Amino acid sequence: METYSLNEIEAMGKKATKGAGFHWGHAEEAGKAVRWLAQRNLPGPELLASKLLQDDGIKHEDPSPIMVAGVWSVKFGRLCPIIMGSIMCDLATQFASDEKVGLGPIAYPLLLTPFVAAVSELTSNVIQLSWEDVMISITPNECAFEGEYEALTVNSTDFVTCRCANLEKPIEEKLENGCPIDPASWVQLNAFAYRTYAPATEASRLSGAGAGVSDND
């Protein structure tokens, strides 16, 4: 496993998400999300790499999620956790109420967790996410998990429940230094990030350092 700083992880997540076709606003949120997860020794960069690869070529910004009878979904396919997470932050009080809010089907539900932490901070509430056999209690800087790791890191689930929880703040351990990242996932993120770079042109090559044209006769 390679080790990267939190700043490197955030920057790579942002560039990779933009390279995969998201606009910069969602790309910035994705970068922050994978940083938050990696700092808690959770596979944020790995899950983001898998999600971007799975959806490569799909137009991400359309259609937008809609809520019907207390459940958020999209007409076709599965909710994107990056887009849905951003909506949750915009509608924080709705997702921090005593009433359950449903989401689903949704891809890579663990990627929602950092956005829910932001909801917790905005509303000063402990928020719970649950799906299948997993329950996560989340505060702005802390999270606690119940359930098997395999269920925690699933690539999709049919339904996620979000609600306010009357619990004592859970305790978790954050990494103070670099975070180990799966090398294959980092390579995949880098491949998406590379798409954000403008291709070289003859003009850019000639105007760059070490241009191949000399003024000398």
C-alpha positions as CSV (number, residue, x, y, z in Angstrom):
1,M,0.0,0.0,0.0
2,E,1.3,3.5,-0.9
3,T,0.9,6.3,1.6
4,Y,-0.4,9.7,0.6
5,S,-1.1,12.9,2.5
6,L,-4.6,14.1,3.1
7,N,-4.0,17.1,0.8
8,E,-2.8,14.7,-2.0
9,I,-5.9,12.5,-1.5
10,E,-8.3,15.5,-1.7
11,A,-6.6,16.9,-4.7
12,M,-6.6,13.6,-6.5
13,G,-10.2,12.9,-5.7
14,K,-11.2,16.3,-7.0
15,K,-9.3,16.0,-10.3
16,A,-10.4,12.4,-10.9
17,T,-14.1,13.3,-10.4
18,K,-13.8,16.3,-12.7
19,G,-12.1,14.1,-15.2
20,A,-14.9,11.6,-15.0
21,G,-17.4,14.3,-16.2
22,F,-18.7,15.9,-13.0
23,H,-18.7,19.7,-12.8
24,W,-16.2,21.4,-10.5
25,G,-18.6,21.9,-7.6
26,H,-19.4,18.2,-7.2
27,A,-15.7,17.4,-7.9
28,E,-14.6,19.6,-5.0
29,E,-17.2,17.9,-2.7
30,A,-15.9,14.4,-3.8
31,G,-12.4,15.4,-3.0
32,K,-13.4,16.5,0.5
33,A,-15.4,13.3,1.0
34,V,-12.6,10.9,0.1
35,R,-10.3,12.9,2.4
36,W,-12.8,12.6,5.3
37,L,-13.1,8.8,4.8
38,A,-9.3,8.2,4.3
39,Q,-8.6,10.1,7.5
40,R,-10.8,7.6,9.3
41,N,-9.0,4.6,7.7
42,L,-12.0,4.0,5.4
43,P,-11.7,3.2,1.7
44,G,-12.9,6.5,0.3
45,P,-10.4,6.8,-2.6
46,E,-10.8,3.1,-3.5
47,L,-14.6,3.4,-3.5
48,L,-14.5,6.6,-5.6
49,A,-12.2,4.9,-8.1
50,S,-14.6,2.0,-8.4
51,K,-17.6,4.3,-8.8
52,L,-16.0,6.4,-11.5
53,L,-14.9,3.4,-13.4
54,Q,-18.3,1.7,-13.2
55,D,-20.0,4.9,-14.5
56,D,-17.4,5.9,-17.0
57,G,-19.2,7.5,-20.0
58,I,-22.4,8.2,-18.2
59,K,-23.7,11.8,-18.0
60,H,-23.7,12.5,-14.3
61,E,-25.6,15.7,-13.9
62,D,-28.9,14.5,-15.4
63,P,-31.4,13.3,-14.2
64,S,-31.5,15.0,-10.8
65,P,-32.8,13.0,-7.8
66,I,-36.4,13.6,-6.8
67,M,-38.2,12.8,-3.6
68,V,-41.6,11.0,-3.7
69,A,-43.3,9.9,-0.5
70,G,-40.2,10.5,1.6
71,V,-37.9,8.5,-0.6
72,W,-35.2,10.0,-2.9
73,S,-34.5,8.2,-6.1
74,V,-33.8,8.7,-9.8
75,K,-36.0,7.5,-12.6
76,F,-33.4,5.2,-14.1
77,G,-30.5,3.5,-12.4
78,R,-29.1,4.3,-9.0
79,L,-28.5,7.5,-7.0
80,C,-25.0,8.9,-7.2
81,P,-23.7,9.4,-3.6
82,I,-21.8,12.5,-4.6
83,I,-24.8,14.3,-6.2
84,M,-27.2,13.0,-3.5
85,G,-24.7,14.0,-0.7
86,S,-24.6,17.5,-2.0
87,I,-28.4,17.7,-2.0
88,M,-28.4,16.4,1.6
89,C,-26.1,19.3,2.6
90,D,-28.4,21.8,0.9
91,L,-31.5,20.4,2.7
92,A,-29.7,19.6,6.0
93,T,-32.7,20.2,8.3
94,Q,-34.8,17.7,6.3
95,F,-32.3,15.0,6.8
96,A,-31.7,15.7,10.5
97,S,-35.4,15.4,11.4
98,D,-36.9,12.7,13.6
99,E,-38.7,11.4,10.5
100,K,-36.9,8.8,8.5
101,V,-35.8,9.8,5.0
102,G,-35.2,7.0,2.4
103,L,-32.7,6.9,-0.3
104,G,-32.4,4.3,-3.0
105,P,-31.4,2.5,-4.9
106,I,-28.0,4.1,-4.4
107,A,-24.4,3.3,-5.5
108,Y,-21.5,3.1,-3.0
109,P,-23.5,4.3,0.1
110,L,-20.5,4.7,2.3
111,L,-19.5,7.7,0.2
112,L,-22.6,9.4,1.7
113,T,-21.0,9.4,5.1
114,P,-18.9,12.6,4.8
115,F,-21.9,14.6,3.5
116,V,-23.9,13.4,6.5
117,A,-21.1,14.6,8.7
118,A,-21.6,18.0,7.2
119,V,-25.4,17.7,7.8
120,S,-24.6,16.9,11.5
121,E,-22.4,20.0,11.8
122,L,-25.0,22.2,10.2
123,T,-27.8,21.0,12.5
124,S,-25.9,20.0,15.7
125,N,-27.4,16.5,15.6
126,V,-26.1,13.0,15.6
127,I,-27.3,11.4,12.3
128,Q,-27.7,7.7,11.5
129,L,-27.4,6.0,8.2
130,S,-28.4,2.4,7.8
131,W,-28.6,-0.1,5.0
132,E,-28.7,-3.9,4.9
133,D,-26.9,-5.0,8.1
134,V,-25.0,-1.7,8.6
135,M,-25.7,1.2,10.9
136,I,-23.4,4.3,11.1
137,S,-23.8,7.0,13.7
138,I,-22.2,10.3,12.5
139,T,-21.2,13.6,14.1
140,P,-19.2,16.3,12.4
141,N,-15.8,14.7,13.2
142,E,-16.7,11.3,14.4
143,C,-18.4,8.1,13.3
144,A,-19.1,4.7,14.7
145,F,-20.1,1.6,12.7
146,E,-22.1,-1.5,13.4
147,G,-22.1,-4.4,10.9
148,E,-19.8,-6.4,8.7
149,Y,-17.1,-4.6,6.6
150,E,-18.3,-6.3,3.4
151,A,-21.8,-4.7,3.9
152,L,-20.2,-1.4,4.8
153,T,-18.3,-1.2,1.4
154,V,-20.9,-2.6,-1.0
155,N,-21.0,-1.1,-4.5
156,S,-24.8,-0.6,-4.3
157,T,-27.8,-1.1,-2.0
158,D,-31.5,-0.9,-2.7
159,F,-32.4,1.3,0.3
160,V,-30.7,3.6,2.8
161,T,-32.4,5.1,5.8
162,C,-31.3,8.5,7.2
163,R,-32.6,9.9,10.5
164,C,-31.7,11.9,13.5
165,A,-30.5,9.8,16.5
166,N,-30.6,10.6,20.2
167,L,-27.3,9.0,21.0
168,E,-24.1,10.0,22.8
169,K,-21.4,11.0,20.4
170,P,-19.6,8.0,19.1
171,I,-15.8,7.8,19.3
172,E,-13.5,7.0,16.4
173,E,-9.8,7.3,15.7
174,K,-8.5,9.6,13.0
175,L,-5.2,9.1,11.3
176,E,-2.8,11.9,12.1
177,N,-0.3,11.2,9.3
178,G,-0.4,9.8,5.8
179,C,-3.1,7.4,4.7
180,P,-2.4,4.1,2.9
181,I,-4.2,3.8,-0.4
182,D,-4.6,0.8,-2.7
183,P,-2.1,1.3,-5.6
184,A,-4.5,0.1,-8.3
185,S,-7.1,2.5,-7.1
186,W,-4.7,5.4,-7.1
187,V,-3.6,4.6,-10.7
188,Q,-7.3,4.6,-11.7
189,L,-7.9,7.9,-10.1
190,N,-4.9,9.4,-11.7
191,A,-6.1,8.2,-15.1
192,F,-9.4,10.1,-14.6
193,A,-7.5,13.1,-13.3
194,Y,-5.3,13.1,-16.5
195,R,-8.4,13.9,-18.5
196,T,-8.5,17.3,-16.9
197,Y,-5.3,18.3,-18.5
198,A,-5.5,20.1,-21.8
199,P,-3.8,18.2,-24.7
200,A,-0.6,19.7,-25.9
201,T,-0.7,21.8,-29.1
202,E,2.0,23.0,-31.4
203,A,1.5,26.5,-30.1
204,S,1.7,25.4,-26.4
205,R,4.8,23.3,-27.1
206,L,6.6,26.2,-28.8
207,S,5.7,28.7,-26.0
208,G,6.7,26.3,-23.2
209,A,10.0,26.1,-21.5
210,G,12.7,24.5,-23.6
211,A,10.8,25.2,-26.9
212,G,12.4,23.7,-29.9
213,V,12.8,26.9,-31.9
214,S,15.9,29.0,-31.5
215,D,16.4,32.7,-32.3
216,N,20.0,31.9,-33.3
217,D,20.8,31.6,-37.0
